[in-house]
């Protein structure tokens, strides 16, 4: 499946957005899919896990947009620089631009758009759900650093939980160290206090990136497929996929 790539300007910086259109005229539900950082920071085209994830959602009837949220730096810049300089206020702008691009595509129902992400992208998906009330569902796959400040002047993303206006589903490995099971407990407590509909699934024998099929040390096929089934059922229910 070959995505179409469009470029939008975010505060004057060009951001690539990879678009995956499902078969048929629609109207289709949409998903903004957020990258994880290990390879994706050098370009969506290099992020095989995110690309394959987008293809699978698309094959299940979703129109998927993958924004290159690391456009603020040269693709060749060091990953540690991008981690250190990453800002939630910039990322909110990126996500809003991707949402608007997706919502205006022919065949997309703008009232049925969700957000999902893995690893770094899981944290970004949390941020997106907190900052855009138009999302109708959010899926967080082992997103770490939700309790940390990203960019001076920004609050920790966990503190934004009361602003979420959609149901949330989460998937976590009980052997993960970022987020740890205690971190996940804190995520759960924040959503509970905010009275946000949510359900978390936790997997014994799985650590971080258990859906990364390209990493034999981390990949856990049974947990991965169980999470896929649950995520697809969740989005089908919340986004009304027909």
Secondary structure per residue as TSV (DSSP state, phi and psi in degrees):
chain	resnum	aa	ss	phi	psi
A	1	X	-	360.0	124.5
A	2	X	-	-103.3	117.0
A	3	X	-	-75.7	159.1
A	4	X	E	-93.9	138.0
A	5	X	E	-111.1	123.2
A	6	X	E	-116.4	156.4
A	7	X	E	-119.9	129.3
A	8	X	E	-120.9	151.4
A	9	X	E	-93.6	128.6
A	10	X	E	-120.0	109.5
A	11	X	T	50.4	40.8
A	12	X	T	83.4	-3.8
A	13	X	E	-101.0	125.1
A	14	X	E	-71.2	129.2
A	15	X	E	-120.2	123.1
A	16	X	E	-75.6	140.2
A	17	X	E	-128.7	120.4
A	18	X	E	-89.5	125.3
A	19	X	E	-114.2	128.4
A	20	X	E	-115.9	112.0
A	21	X	-	-99.9	126.5
A	22	X	-	-74.2	167.0
A	23	X	S	-70.0	141.1
A	24	X	S	103.3	162.4
A	25	X	S	-78.3	-21.3
A	26	X	-	87.7	-159.6
A	27	X	-	-73.9	135.8
A	28	X	E	-100.2	149.6
A	29	X	E	-69.4	156.6
A	30	X	E	-120.3	157.7
A	31	X	E	-136.6	132.2
A	32	X	E	-92.8	119.0
A	33	X	E	-107.4	124.6
A	34	X	E	-99.3	134.2
A	35	X	-	-70.9	156.8
A	36	X	-	-102.0	160.8
A	37	X	H	-86.3	-28.7
A	38	X	H	-50.8	-46.3
A	39	X	H	-113.8	-31.4
A	40	X	H	-61.3	-20.7
A	41	X	T	-67.3	-15.1
A	42	X	T	-95.1	3.8
A	43	X	-	135.6	140.9
A	44	X	G	-56.3	-35.9
A	45	X	G	-61.0	-19.6
A	46	X	G	-96.6	-4.8
A	47	X	-	-97.7	82.9
A	48	X	H	-63.5	-35.0
A	49	X	H	-66.4	-46.2
A	50	X	H	-65.0	-40.8
A	51	X	H	-62.5	-45.5
A	52	X	H	-67.7	-34.3
A	53	X	H	-64.5	-44.1
A	54	X	H	-60.8	-42.4
A	55	X	H	-61.3	-39.5
A	56	X	H	-70.2	-41.2
A	57	X	H	-62.4	-42.0
A	58	X	H	-61.3	-42.6
A	59	X	H	-63.0	-21.2
A	60	X	T	-95.5	12.9
A	61	X	T	101.6	7.9
A	62	X	-	-101.2	139.1
A	63	X	E	-87.7	117.8
A	64	X	E	-112.3	135.7
A	65	X	E	-118.6	127.9
A	66	X	E	-117.5	102.2
A	67	X	E	-82.2	142.5
A	68	X	-	-85.2	89.3
A	69	X	T	-75.8	-2.6
A	70	X	T	-102.3	23.3
A	71	X	T	-68.9	-13.7
A	72	X	T	-68.3	-17.8
A	73	X	S	-122.3	157.6
A	74	X	-	-59.3	144.9
A	75	X	T	-58.8	-28.3
A	76	X	T	-81.1	-8.4
A	77	X	S	-65.0	151.1
A	78	X	-	-65.4	143.1
A	79	X	H	-60.6	-36.4
A	80	X	H	-67.0	-33.4
A	81	X	H	-62.9	-42.9
A	82	X	H	-68.0	-38.4
A	83	X	H	-62.1	-44.0
A	84	X	H	-69.7	-33.9
A	85	X	H	-98.9	-0.8
A	86	X	-	-59.3	137.3
A	87	X	-	-130.4	132.6
A	88	X	H	-67.8	-34.2
A	89	X	H	-67.5	-36.5
A	90	X	H	-65.5	-41.9
A	91	X	H	-66.8	-36.2
A	92	X	H	-58.4	-42.2
A	93	X	H	-61.8	-41.8
A	94	X	H	-60.3	-47.8
A	95	X	H	-66.1	-39.5
A	96	X	H	-64.4	-38.9
A	97	X	H	-66.0	-40.8
A	98	X	H	-66.6	-40.1
A	99	X	H	-60.7	-47.6
A	100	X	H	-63.7	-39.9
A	101	X	H	-62.5	-45.7
A	102	X	H	-64.4	-44.6
A	103	X	H	-63.6	-23.5
A	104	X	T	-99.7	5.4
A	105	X	S	-73.4	138.4
A	106	X	T	-57.2	132.9
A	107	X	T	92.2	-1.3
A	108	X	E	-103.3	133.8
A	109	X	E	-88.0	108.0
A	110	X	E	-66.6	-13.0
A	111	X	E	-88.5	0.2
A	112	X	E	-132.2	67.1
A	113	X	E	-122.3	132.7
A	114	X	E	-118.0	179.2
A	115	X	E	-138.9	144.5
A	116	X	E	-148.7	158.8
A	117	X	E	-172.5	156.4
A	118	X	E	-116.0	144.6
A	119	X	T	58.4	-123.3
A	120	X	H	-55.2	-39.4
A	121	X	H	-66.4	-24.9
A	122	X	H	-65.9	-41.2
A	123	X	H	-65.1	-40.6
A	124	X	H	-64.0	-39.0
A	125	X	H	-63.7	-38.8
A	126	X	H	-59.0	-47.8
A	127	X	H	-59.0	-43.6
A	128	X	H	-61.0	-43.0
A	129	X	H	-63.6	-31.6
A	130	X	H	-76.4	-24.9
A	131	X	H	-112.5	-4.6
A	132	X	-	-133.2	106.0
A	133	X	T	-72.4	-2.9
A	134	X	T	-83.5	-13.1
A	135	X	-	-66.7	141.5
A	136	X	-	-105.6	-7.1
A	137	X	E	-168.3	150.0
A	138	X	E	-140.3	136.5
A	139	X	E	-121.7	124.7
A	140	X	E	-113.1	114.4
A	141	X	E	-104.9	109.4
A	142	X	S	38.3	50.7
A	143	X	-	-79.5	120.3
A	144	X	-	-96.5	178.2
A	145	X	-	63.4	16.4
A	146	X	T	-65.8	-24.6
A	147	X	T	-90.2	-1.1
A	148	X	S	-98.0	155.2
A	149	X	-	-80.8	131.3
A	150	X	-	-118.6	96.1
A	151	X	S	99.9	124.6
A	152	X	T	-56.1	134.9
A	153	X	T	92.8	-10.7
A	154	X	-	-94.3	147.2
A	155	X	-	-79.7	161.8
A	156	X	-	-59.0	140.3
A	157	X	G	-58.8	-30.6
A	158	X	G	-63.3	-29.5
A	159	X	G	-70.4	-14.5
A	160	X	G	-87.9	-0.6
A	161	X	G	-51.3	-38.5
A	162	X	G	-61.1	-16.8
A	163	X	G	-84.9	-8.3
A	164	X	-	-66.2	136.8
A	165	X	-	-122.2	18.5
A	166	X	S	-139.3	159.7
A	167	X	E	-67.8	151.5
A	168	X	E	-126.6	138.2
A	169	X	E	-122.4	141.0
A	170	X	E	-131.1	149.6
A	171	X	E	-133.5	125.8
A	172	X	E	-143.8	145.8
A	173	X	E	-92.8	135.1
A	174	X	T	-72.9	-8.8
A	175	X	T	-103.9	9.1
A	176	X	-	-70.9	150.0
A	177	X	S	-110.3	-7.5
A	178	X	T	-158.9	86.6
A	179	X	T	-88.4	147.8
A	180	X	-	-77.8	163.9
A	181	X	H	-55.2	-33.8
A	182	X	H	-67.6	-37.7
A	183	X	H	-60.8	-44.2
A	184	X	H	-62.8	-37.3
A	185	X	H	-58.5	-39.8
A	186	X	H	-68.5	-39.1
A	187	X	H	-59.7	-46.7
A	188	X	H	-59.9	-44.5
A	189	X	H	-64.6	-39.4
A	190	X	H	-64.1	-41.8
A	191	X	H	-69.7	-37.0
A	192	X	H	-64.4	-45.7
A	193	X	H	-60.1	-36.2
A	194	X	T	-82.7	-1.7
A	195	X	T	60.0	40.7
A	196	X	-	-92.4	127.6
A	197	X	-	-60.2	125.4
A	198	X	E	-159.4	158.3
A	199	X	E	-144.8	134.4
A	200	X	E	-113.2	139.7
A	201	X	E	-116.7	128.6
A	202	X	E	-122.2	139.4
A	203	X	E	-120.3	120.6
A	204	X	T	-69.5	148.1
A	205	X	T	75.9	7.1
A	206	X	-	-122.8	140.6
A	207	X	-	-113.3	-147.7
A	208	X	T	-71.1	147.5
A	209	X	T	60.4	39.5
A	210	X	T	-71.3	-7.1
A	211	X	T	-97.4	1.6
A	212	X	-	-79.2	89.7
A	213	X	T	-63.3	-18.5
A	214	X	T	-88.3	4.0
A	215	X	-	-124.5	93.8
A	216	X	T	-58.2	-29.0
A	217	X	T	-71.0	-30.1
A	218	X	T	-103.5	-27.6
A	219	X	-	-65.2	131.7
A	220	X	-	-126.4	96.0
A	221	X	H	-55.9	-42.9
A	222	X	H	-66.2	-45.9
A	223	X	H	-64.1	-40.7
A	224	X	H	-61.4	-47.2
A	225	X	H	-70.0	-34.9
A	226	X	H	-62.7	-42.5
A	227	X	H	-64.5	-40.0
A	228	X	H	-59.0	-47.7
A	229	X	H	-59.7	-44.4
A	230	X	H	-67.9	-40.2
A	231	X	H	-65.9	-44.0
A	232	X	H	-65.1	-39.1
A	233	X	H	-65.8	-39.6
A	234	X	H	-62.1	-50.2
A	235	X	H	-66.7	-36.5
A	236	X	H	-61.6	-39.0
A	237	X	H	-72.3	-47.2
A	238	X	H	-80.6	-28.6
A	239	X	H	-101.7	-1.1
A	240	X	T	64.2	37.2
A	241	X	-	-62.6	132.7
A	242	X	-	-102.7	360.0
